[in-house]
Amino acid sequence: MPLAPAARRVPGAHKVVVLALDGVYPFELGIPHRVLGSADGRYEVLSASVDGQPARTNADLTVTPGHGPEVLAEADTVVIPPYAISRASAAAPDPRALGTLARVRPGTRLVSICTGAFLLAAAGLLDGRRATTHWALTDDFRELFPRVELDAGVLFVDHGDVLTSAGAASGVDVCLHLVRQDHGSEVANQVARYCVVPPYRDGGQAQYIERPVPPAGGAGTGPTRDWALGRLELPLSLDELAAHAAMSTRTFARRFREETGLSPGRWLTQQRLRRARRLLESSDLPVERVAHEVGFATATSLRRHLAAEAGVAPSAYRRTFRASGPGRPAPTPFRDS
């Protein structure tokens, strides 16, 4: 395998420009260069800033892109990697960034990674379209851009001319997808092997979303939720839950939804899945035993519910998140991009 597969440039190579905005995340800034640049010269990957000057990153370093905004007018694809944003800057991004986007030729493919979607949305390029971003930012995104159909459960969304992807490593997924779309699965698989990453990840970002338990509190249905959490392995019915709370089933169901936003049955399923995920991450228990421990009647039921929530089977989830040694904590999702 060549040490520098991007050194050879194919005539007429697809030109990709990666736009480094103020506060850019260095890891994701390098993803298009690493992935697309490994496609044996099929892509020419350049970097640019909004003013041709060095760009401050969100880390303790500054990067100096090789080009200014004028190069975007020559691009076949423009990639917007994530950058540090506040609520104010998300709602009203730097006018220079919007002006730089205006240099892009009609028909140029646009790709965002993580918070890069905020810039595309602010420019009106996602209105009426399905899109995604990092799962931790979905509430803010929906509030700021109600005309965008946000899907927080996927790793990327492809409209052909505009692609949006979720946080961090989903930038690898979407870049491999570009190679697959442009040059076929064989080339994409070669790039994935060179970069030592899976050519395709099962499921979506739903498998990485933490769903914390609502605070129990001292009144309402809180004590009953605590009581149920200690008995998840049992087939708890609505009547049993309501009896524990000393309420009618109708009152309990109404109060429960007011306090958690979920029906009691849906809440129980989420908590059983939450515990099942922890057991899959931290134990060697067979899937059938995990299902029993968390209150699913069969392993088939666990598989069905986990596939609906996270998009993967228990075995695939375990391969992704299994700690490398006994007693090691499970990985923590990347929260700040």
C-alpha positions in Angstrom: 0.0 0.0 0.0 1.4 3.4 -0.9 2.4 5.7 2.0 0.8 8.7 0.4 -2.1 7.7 -1.9 -3.1 11.3 -2.5 0.3 12.2 -4.0 -0.9 11.1 -7.5 -3.4 13.4 -9.0 -5.9 12.1 -11.5 -6.5 14.6 -14.4 -9.8 16.4 -13.8 -9.9 15.3 -10.2 -13.0 16.4 -8.3 -12.1 19.6 -6.4 -13.1 19.7 -2.7 -12.8 22.8 -0.6 -13.0 22.5 3.2 -14.0 25.8 4.8 -12.3 26.5 8.1 -14.5 28.9 10.1 -13.5 30.7 13.3 -13.6 28.1 16.1 -13.2 25.1 13.7 -12.7 21.7 15.3 -9.3 20.4 14.1 -10.3 16.7 14.0 -13.2 17.2 11.7 -11.3 19.8 9.6 -8.9 17.0 8.7 -11.5 14.3 7.9 -12.0 15.3 4.2 -8.3 15.5 3.6 -7.7 12.1 5.2 -10.6 10.2 3.7 -11.1 11.8 0.3 -7.4 12.4 0.0 -6.9 8.6 0.3 -9.0 7.9 -2.9 -5.9 7.5 -5.1 -5.9 11.0 -6.5 -9.5 11.1 -7.4 -10.1 14.2 -5.3 -8.1 17.4 -5.0 -8.8 18.5 -1.4 -8.0 22.2 -0.5 -8.7 24.2 2.6 -9.8 27.8 2.8 -10.7 30.5 5.3 -13.3 33.3 5.0 -10.5 35.9 4.6 -7.4 34.0 3.6 -6.0 34.4 7.1 -5.2 31.8 9.7 -8.3 30.4 11.5 -8.6 30.0 15.2 -9.7 26.5 16.3 -11.6 25.5 19.3 -8.4 24.0 20.7 -5.1 25.8 21.7 -3.9 26.1 18.1 -4.5 28.1 15.0 -4.5 26.6 11.5 -3.4 28.3 8.3 -5.5 27.2 5.3 -3.8 27.3 1.9 -6.4 29.5 0.3 -8.8 32.3 0.7 -12.6 32.4 -0.1 -12.1 32.9 -3.8 -11.2 29.2 -4.2 -14.8 28.2 -3.3 -15.9 29.5 -6.8 -13.8 26.7 -8.3 -15.1 23.9 -6.0 -17.1 20.9 -7.0 -17.8 20.1 -3.4 -17.6 22.4 -0.4 -17.4 20.9 3.1 -18.3 22.8 6.2 -16.7 21.2 9.3 -18.0 21.9 12.8 -17.1 25.1 14.6 -17.7 26.4 18.1 -21.0 28.2 18.3 -23.1 29.9 20.8 -26.9 30.4 20.6 -26.4 33.9 19.3 -23.8 33.0 16.7 -25.9 30.0 15.6 -28.9 32.3 15.0 -26.8 35.1 13.3 -23.6 33.6 11.9 -20.6 35.7 10.9 -21.6 37.7 7.7 -18.3 36.8 6.2 -19.1 33.1 6.5 -22.5 33.7 4.7 -20.7 35.8 2.1 -18.2 33.0 1.5 -21.0 30.6 0.9 -22.4 33.0 -1.7 -19.3 32.5 -3.8 -20.2 28.8 -4.4 -21.3 28.1 -7.9 -24.8 26.8 -8.5 -24.7 23.0 -8.6 -21.8 22.7 -6.2 -22.3 19.9 -3.7 -22.5 21.1 -0.1 -21.6 18.9 2.9 -21.8 19.8 6.6 -20.4 18.0 9.6 -22.0 18.5 13.0 -22.5 22.3 13.7 -21.7 23.0 10.0 -25.4 22.4 9.4 -26.2 25.5 11.4 -24.5 27.7 8.8 -26.3 25.9 5.9 -29.6 26.4 7.8 -28.9 30.0 8.5 -28.3 30.5 4.8 -31.7 29.0 4.0 -30.2 26.1 2.2 -31.9 23.4 4.3 -35.5 24.9 4.3 -38.1 22.3 3.6 -35.4 19.6 3.6 -34.5 16.7 5.9 -31.2 17.3 7.7 -29.2 16.2 10.7 -26.6 17.5 13.2 -25.1 16.3 16.5 -27.9 14.8 18.7 -27.0 17.0 21.7 -27.9 20.2 19.6 -31.2 19.1 18.1 -33.4 21.1 20.5 -31.6 24.3 19.7 -31.5 23.5 16.0 -35.3 22.9 15.8 -36.1 26.1 17.7 -33.8 28.2 15.5 -34.7 26.6 12.2 -38.3 25.3 12.3 -38.5 25.1 8.5 -35.9 22.3 8.5 -37.0 18.7 9.0 -34.4 17.6 11.5 -33.7 13.9 11.9 -31.6 13.3 15.0 -31.4 9.5 14.6 -29.2 9.2 11.5 -25.5 9.6 10.8 -26.0 11.6 7.6 -28.7 12.7 5.2 -28.0 12.9 1.4 -30.1 15.1 -0.9 -27.6 14.8 -3.7 -26.7 18.5 -3.8 -26.7 19.0 0.0 -25.5 16.5 2.6 -25.6 16.9 6.4 -24.0 14.7 8.9 -24.0 14.3 12.7 -21.1 14.8 15.1 -17.4 13.9 15.0 -16.8 10.5 13.4 -20.0 10.8 11.2 -17.8 13.1 9.1 -15.9 9.9 8.2 -19.2 8.2 7.4 -20.4 10.9 5.0 -17.0 11.3 3.3 -16.9 7.5 2.7 -20.4 7.8 1.4 -19.3 10.5 -1.1 -16.6 8.2 -2.4 -19.1 5.3 -2.6 -21.5 7.5 -4.6 -18.8 9.0 -6.8 -16.7 5.9 -7.5 -18.5 2.8 -6.2 -18.2 0.5 -3.2 -14.9 -1.1 -4.2 -13.0 2.3 -4.1 -14.8 3.3 -0.9 -13.9 0.0 0.8 -10.2 0.5 -0.3 -10.3 4.0 1.3 -11.9 2.6 4.5 -9.2 -0.1 4.8 -6.5 2.5 4.2 -7.9 4.7 7.0 -8.6 1.7 9.2 -12.3 2.5 9.7 -15.4 0.5 8.9 -16.7 1.1 5.4 -20.2 1.4 6.7 -21.5 1.7 10.3 -24.7 -0.1 11.3 -27.5 2.0 12.8 -27.5 5.7 13.2 -26.6 8.2 15.9 -29.6 7.1 18.0 -27.4 4.4 19.4 -25.1 7.1 20.9 -27.8 9.2 22.5 -28.0 9.1 26.3 -31.6 9.2 27.6 -31.3 10.2 31.3 -34.0 9.2 33.8 -36.2 12.2 34.7 -35.7 13.3 38.3 -37.9 11.4 40.7 -38.8 14.2 43.0 -40.7 13.7 46.2 -44.3 13.8 44.8 -46.4 12.8 41.9 -45.2 9.7 40.0 -41.5 10.1 41.0 -41.5 7.7 43.9 -43.2 5.1 41.7 -40.6 5.5 39.0 -37.9 4.9 41.6 -39.9 1.8 42.7 -40.2 0.5 39.2 -36.5 1.0 38.4 -35.8 -1.5 41.2 -38.1 -4.0 39.6 -37.5 -3.7 35.9 -37.1 -7.5 35.5 -40.8 -7.9 36.5 -43.7 -7.6 34.1 -45.0 -4.3 35.7 -48.5 -3.4 34.6 -50.2 0.0 34.6 -52.5 -1.1 37.3 -49.6 -2.1 39.6 -47.9 1.3 38.9 -51.0 3.2 39.6 -51.7 1.2 42.8 -48.2 1.9 44.1 -48.8 5.7 43.5 -52.2 5.4 45.1 -53.9 6.9 42.0 -56.5 5.7 39.5 -54.9 4.3 36.4 -56.3 7.3 34.4 -54.9 9.9 36.8 -51.6 8.1 37.0 -51.2 7.9 33.3 -52.0 11.6 32.9 -49.7 12.7 35.7 -46.9 10.4 34.4 -47.0 11.9 30.9 -47.1 15.4 32.3 -43.9 14.7 34.4 -41.9 12.6 31.9 -43.4 13.4 28.5 -44.0 9.6 28.0 -46.6 7.0 28.6 -45.8 4.6 31.5 -45.3 1.8 29.0 -43.0 3.7 26.8 -41.0 4.9 29.8 -40.6 1.4 31.1 -39.4 0.2 27.6 -36.8 3.1 27.5 -35.5 2.2 31.0 -35.3 -1.5 30.2 -33.3 -0.6 27.0 -31.1 1.7 29.0 -30.2 -1.0 31.4 -29.8 -3.6 28.6 -27.4 -1.3 26.9 -25.3 -1.0 30.1 -25.3 -4.8 30.4 -24.3 -5.2 26.8 -21.4 -2.7 27.3 -20.2 -4.0 30.7 -20.9 -7.7 30.9 -20.5 -11.0 29.0 -24.1 -12.1 29.7 -25.8 -13.8 26.7 -28.4 -11.7 25.0 -31.1 -14.0 26.3 -30.0 -13.4 29.9 -29.7 -9.7 29.3 -33.3 -9.7 28.1 -34.4 -11.6 31.2 -32.5 -9.3 33.6 -34.2 -6.1 32.3 -37.7 -7.4 31.9 -38.2 -8.3 28.3 -40.0 -11.6 27.8 -37.7 -12.9 25.2 -34.4 -12.1 23.4 -36.5 -11.5 20.3 -38.4 -8.7 22.1 -35.1 -7.1 23.2 -33.7 -7.3 19.6 -36.9 -5.7 18.2 -37.0 -2.8 20.7 -33.2 -2.1 20.4 -33.4 -2.1 16.6 -36.3 0.3 16.8 -34.5 2.7 19.2 -30.8 2.4 18.1 -31.0 0.8 14.7 -28.7 -2.1 15.6 -29.0 -5.6 17.0 -27.7 -6.4 20.5 -24.6 -8.1 19.2 -23.7 -5.2 17.0 -24.3 -2.8 19.8 -22.0 -4.8 22.1 -19.2 -4.9 19.5 -19.4 -1.1 19.2 -19.4 -0.3 22.9 -17.9 -3.2 24.7 -15.3 -2.1 27.2 -11.9 -3.7 26.5 -11.5 -5.1 30.0 -13.6 -6.1 33.0 -14.8 -3.3 35.1 -13.9 -0.5 32.7 -16.4 2.2 32.3 -18.4 2.5 29.1 -17.4 5.1 26.6 -18.9 8.6 27.0 -20.5 10.1 23.9 -18.7 13.1 22.5 -20.7 16.0 23.7 -19.3 19.3 22.5 -19.3 19.2 18.8 
